[in-house]
């Protein structure tokens, strides 16, 4: 028998459907819901990233504590063995090589399942350990980045100069790591684009396998802290490209520079400087920022720029800044002073 709907019920049902459609309860998500979609970040690599990869938990909490809450770590794996609560989704596959991952076309499936906007990649340790040539590893990197861009043409990629390794079974691994890391910046400079930038993050400098790993390869607690501290400024710059918090010094030559202390510890601190094109009509093609540091303070590392004395100049890929736009660089500095917010003046000039 064919059932028939009572006229009054049919009218009520139609009204409910109209209400649901108008309020975003049915069909496609409303514009307000779409506007709150979090930035999806994929940690990609081998066991240093995924097993358990506790630098991810430190990085997640550092971002949350700084106010970057509209983010989502993504991946087909979910290791929950770190002390801090965090979003544990990741793509860190123990024992995997970057070359094999590229040769076997494993990445496209992971990308399709998770749809990241940003990839944070520390990959290649097992390739170096296996004495695979740097050219071969970098060719795999190129293929992986191509697959990322096929998934998302605006993909932003952070690529690590990998941490040092010194396993007891591989006397040559330390030197191989140095040789490979030396090749990464030039490779990145050749593949980066304005739409899909590739940023190199130095995870090697200042990392000691004797004190920062438990086996010459995998980071311990201090190693995890160092890795998170290196990822944070590069990643946070992608999440908030424009707002430094401090208006900074207007400088000269069409740009301003604003310093903020990202983190401070006894004997040192991590800083970030936002360079803003002061013009409302014209782009700048290069910039230089001179830092006036506290007495006794010394720069020990700079990323997203090149250092001469206390002046940081743009890297090859971030010198051009359009009218009103901004770019950032970060640094680590030592200081003999007690822990406290450092006073740093940043003066910018541009051409």
Residue pairs with C-beta under 8 A, 6 or more apart in sequence:
5 13
17 26
19 25
20 26
21 27
23 30
24 30
24 32
24 33
36 70
38 70
38 71
38 72
39 70
39 71
39 72
39 117
39 118
39 239
40 71
40 72
40 74
40 114
40 115
40 116
40 117
40 118
41 71
41 72
41 73
41 74
41 116
41 117
41 118
41 119
41 120
41 235
42 73
42 74
42 75
42 90
42 91
42 110
42 111
42 114
42 116
42 118
42 119
42 120
43 49
43 50
43 53
43 56
43 73
43 75
43 90
43 91
43 92
43 120
43 122
44 75
44 90
44 91
44 92
44 107
44 119
44 120
44 121
44 122
44 123
45 53
45 91
45 92
45 93
45 96
45 121
45 122
45 123
45 125
46 92
46 93
46 94
46 95
46 96
46 97
46 122
46 123
46 125
46 126
47 53
47 92
47 93
47 94
47 95
47 218
48 92
48 122
48 125
48 162
48 163
48 217
48 218
48 219
49 56
49 90
49 91
49 92
49 122
49 123
50 77
50 79
50 90
50 91
50 92
50 93
50 94
51 79
51 92
51 94
51 218
52 79
52 81
52 82
53 79
53 82
53 90
53 92
54 82
54 83
54 84
54 219
54 221
54 224
55 219
55 223
55 224
55 225
55 227
55 228
55 231
56 73
56 82
56 86
56 88
56 90
56 228
57 82
57 83
57 84
57 85
57 86
57 88
57 224
58 84
58 224
58 225
58 227
58 228
59 227
59 228
59 231
59 232
59 235
60 73
60 84
60 86
60 87
61 84
61 86
62 228
62 232
62 263
63 69
63 71
63 232
63 235
63 236
63 239
66 236
66 262
68 236
68 239
68 240
71 87
71 239
72 87
72 89
73 86
73 87
73 88
73 89
73 90
74 89
74 114
74 115
74 116
75 89
75 90
75 91
75 92
75 110
75 114
76 89
76 91
76 110
76 113
76 114
77 89
77 90
77 91
77 92
77 93
78 88
78 89
78 90
79 88
79 90
79 92
80 88
82 88
89 114
91 110
91 114
93 101
95 126
96 123
96 126
97 124
97 126
97 127
97 130
97 132
98 123
98 124
98 126
98 127
98 137
98 140
98 141
98 144
99 127
99 132
99 136
99 137
99 140
101 107
101 123
101 140
101 144
102 139
102 140
102 141
102 143
102 144
102 147
103 140
105 147
107 144
107 147
107 148
108 147
108 150
108 151
111 147
111 148
111 151
111 152
112 151
115 151
115 152
116 148
116 151
116 152
116 155
117 152
117 154
117 155
117 156
118 155
118 156
118 157
118 158
118 235
118 238
119 148
119 155
119 156
119 157
119 158
120 158
120 231
120 235
121 144
121 157
121 158
121 159
121 160
122 160
122 162
122 163
122 203
122 227
123 141
123 144
123 160
123 162
124 137
124 141
124 162
124 180
125 162
125 163
125 165
125 177
125 217
127 136
127 137
127 140
128 137
128 162
128 165
128 173
128 176
128 177
128 180
129 165
129 167
129 170
129 173
129 176
131 172
131 176
134 179
134 180
134 183
137 180
138 183
138 184
138 187
141 159
141 187
142 187
142 191
145 155
145 157
145 191
145 196
145 198
148 155
148 157
148 196
149 155
149 196
153 195
153 196
154 195
154 196
155 196
156 196
156 197
156 199
156 238
157 196
157 197
157 198
157 199
158 199
158 201
158 231
158 234
158 235
158 238
159 184
159 188
159 198
159 199
159 200
159 201
160 200
160 201
160 202
160 203
160 230
161 181
161 184
161 185
161 200
161 201
161 202
161 203
161 204
161 205
162 177
162 180
162 181
162 203
162 204
163 203
163 204
163 207
163 209
163 212
163 213
163 219
163 223
163 227
164 174
164 177
164 178
164 204
164 207
164 208
164 209
165 173
165 174
165 177
165 209
165 213
165 216
165 217
166 173
166 174
166 209
166 210
166 216
166 217
167 173
167 215
167 216
167 217
168 216
174 209
177 204
178 204
181 204
184 200
185 200
188 198
188 199
188 200
189 316
189 317
191 198
192 198
192 199
192 317
197 317
199 234
199 238
199 304
200 303
201 230
201 231
201 234
201 303
202 230
202 301
202 303
203 226
203 227
203 230
205 301
206 226
206 300
206 301
206 332
207 223
207 226
207 227
209 216
209 217
211 222
212 219
212 220
212 222
212 223
212 226
213 219
213 220
213 223
214 220
219 226
219 227
229 263
229 270
229 332
230 303
232 262
232 263
232 270
233 262
233 270
233 272
233 303
233 328
233 330
234 303
234 304
234 330
236 262
236 272
237 272
237 304
237 328
237 330
241 325
241 326
241 327
241 328
242 274
242 276
242 325
242 326
243 274
244 258
244 259
244 260
244 272
244 273
244 274
244 276
244 326
244 328
245 258
245 260
246 258
246 259
246 260
247 256
247 258
248 256
248 257
248 258
248 259
248 274
248 276
248 346
248 348
249 256
249 257
249 258
249 345
249 346
249 347
249 348
250 256
250 278
251 257
251 289
251 346
251 347
251 348
251 349
252 347
252 348
252 349
253 348
253 349
253 350
253 351
254 277
254 278
254 279
254 282
254 284
254 350
254 351
255 275
255 276
255 277
255 278
255 284
255 287
255 321
255 348
255 349
255 350
256 275
256 276
256 278
256 348
257 273
257 274
257 275
257 276
257 289
257 346
257 347
257 348
258 273
258 274
258 276
258 346
259 271
259 272
259 273
259 291
259 344
259 345
259 346
260 271
260 272
260 273
260 274
261 269
261 270
261 271
261 341
261 342
261 344
262 269
262 270
262 271
262 272
262 330
263 269
263 270
264 270
264 339
264 340
264 341
264 342
265 339
266 338
266 339
267 334
267 335
267 336
267 339
268 300
268 332
268 333
268 334
268 335
269 332
269 333
269 335
269 342
270 330
270 331
270 332
270 333
271 330
271 331
271 332
271 333
271 342
271 344
272 328
272 329
272 330
272 331
273 289
273 291
273 312
273 328
273 329
273 330
273 331
273 346
274 326
274 327
274 328
275 287
275 289
275 314
275 321
275 326
275 327
275 328
275 329
275 348
276 321
276 324
276 325
276 326
277 283
277 284
277 321
277 322
277 323
277 324
277 325
277 326
277 350
279 323
279 324
280 323
280 324
281 323
282 323
283 320
283 321
283 322
283 323
284 319
284 320
284 321
284 350
284 351
285 319
285 320
285 351
286 313
286 314
286 319
286 320
286 350
286 351
287 313
287 314
287 319
287 321
287 348
287 349
287 350
287 351
288 311
288 312
288 313
288 314
288 348
288 349
288 350
289 305
289 311
289 312
289 313
289 329
289 346
289 347
289 348
290 310
290 311
290 346
290 347
291 299
291 310
291 311
291 312
291 331
291 344
291 345
291 346
292 310
292 344
292 345
292 346
292 347
293 299
293 310
293 333
293 342
293 344
294 335
294 337
294 342
294 343
294 344
295 337
296 335
296 336
296 337
297 333
297 334
297 335
297 336
297 337
297 342
298 333
298 334
298 335
299 307
299 310
299 331
299 332
299 333
300 331
300 332
300 333
300 334
301 331
301 332
302 312
302 329
302 330
302 331
303 329
303 330
303 331
304 315
304 318
304 327
304 328
304 329
304 330
305 312
305 313
305 314
305 315
305 318
305 329
306 312
306 313
306 314
306 315
307 331
312 329
312 331
314 327
315 329
318 327
318 329
321 327
321 350
333 342
335 342
